[in-house]
Amino acid sequence: MSVTCQPKLEKSLRKRTSNTTFCDLKTKSTVFELREDENWTYSKYHDAQGMERKIRARFPVGADGKTGFTRKIISGRKAYIWRRLLRIPTKTWVALNWHITLPTPESHPQSPLWKLGYTLEQVYDIFFPDEFRFLCEPPPPSRVTIRRPKWPAVEI
């Protein structure tokens, strides 16, 4: 099981966002309002100079920590966010607050991968490739809980 190491995650996010025109990294900003419609998420925030700004995004990422505004607003809508994620053509996952277990032939008997001889770890690696894992070795504090997902399994 791998867990997120915040410094490595931030370094990777900064590197990736600096080399693309598909997203912006807004540092030293404070979100104070989020609202959504069918296609967009709209955010109001204060930038590094304290100016009020507005932005819209199809998939915003709030990296404001476990007690941050973004998590408080979104945490009650996990199922809705999960459905929105499935509509995104490219799924690049960087850090999630998921509680997962490895899939097994018993938990996912419909998967054709078992008949092809894949192991539990190989199935996990298919859906969570190495380049999207951020490891945090002890002693930094981390917490990993292994449970079944709280939402229904999704057929892929």
N, C-alpha and C positions, 0 to 999 in steps of 0.2 A: 504494500500500500504506500502510496506517495502522498505527501502533504505539501501545501504551498509554503514557500519561504518568501516572505514579503520583500526583502531586499532584491532577491533574484527576480521575482515577478516584476517589481517596479523597473529594474534595469532592462528587462526584456521588453516591457511595454513601451518604455521610452525609446528604445532602439527601433522597435517595429513601427511605432507611430511617426517617428522622425523621417522614415524612409518611404512614406506612402502618402498619396493624395486622398485616400479613402476614409481617413479619420483624423481627428484632431485631439491632442492631449491638452486639456485645460488644467494646468497646475495652479496651486495656491488660490483655488476658487471654492466658493461655498454655495451649494445648491440649496435653495429655499422653497422651490415649488416644482412639482412634477405633475404633468397631466398627459393623458393619452387619448388618441382616437384610434380608428381602425388601422391607420397606416403609420402614424408617427408618435413619438414621445416628445413632449415639449418641456423644456426646463428653463427656469429662471434661476440665475445665479449671480453672485457678486464675484467679480474678477479680482486679480491680485491688487489692483488699485482701489478696490471697493466700489467700482462702478457696477450698476445693475445691467445685466446682459440677458439675452434670450437666445436659445438655440433649439433646433429640432434635430432628431435623429431617429433612424429606424431601429437602432439597437444601441442605446446608451449603456455605458459601463460606469457605475459609480464606485470608485475606489476610495471610499471614505471610512473604511473600517467597520468593525462589527457593531459599533454603537452609532454609526453615522445615519444621517437623514435618509439617504437613498435606501439603505437596507430596511429601515423602519417603514418607509412608504411602500416598498415593493414586497416585503416579506409576506404580507397577507394575500398577495396575488401571484404566488408561485405557479399555480396551475395555469393561469392566464399567460404568464411569461413563458412557461414551457411550451404552450401551444404556439406562441409567436416565434419562438426559436425554431420550431420545426418548419416554418415557412421561409426561413433564411436560406438562400442557396448555398452559401459556404459557411460551414459551422466550425469556427476556430474557437476552441474553448480554452480559456486561460486559468480561471480560478472559479470554483463553484463551491457552495456550501452544501454539498450533497453527502448523504450517508448511503454508501453503496456496499454491495457484496458482489463477489464474482458470480457471473451467470453460471448455471449448471444445467446439465441435460434435464434435471427434474424441474428446475424453475423456468426454463425456456425450452420445452421439448419440441416446439415447432421450428427451432433454428436449424437450417441445413448444415451449419458448421460442424455439428456433432458427427453427422454421417460422413463428413469429409475428413474426420480424424483430428480436428483441432482440440487442443487442451484448453482448460479454463483460462490459463494465463495468455494463451494465444488469442482467444476470443476477446479478452480484456484489452490486449495490445492493439487489436484491430480498431476498436472504438476509442481508445485513448493512446494514440501514438506517442513515442518518446519525446518528440519535440514539444509537446504540450504539457509535459510534467515538470513541476518545479519541486525539487527535493529539498527538504530541510532536515539535515542530520542533527541528532542531539548534540549539544545541550539546548539549542534554542527552544523555547516553549512551543508546543504544538499539541493539538488534540485531534484524534481520529476516532470516530465512532462508526462501527460497522453495523448497519441495519438494512432492512428492505426499504426501497423507496416508498415515499408516502403517496405517490401518484401512480396511476396505472402504467403498466409496461407499454411501450410503443413499438408496434411492428415496423421494422425497417426493411 
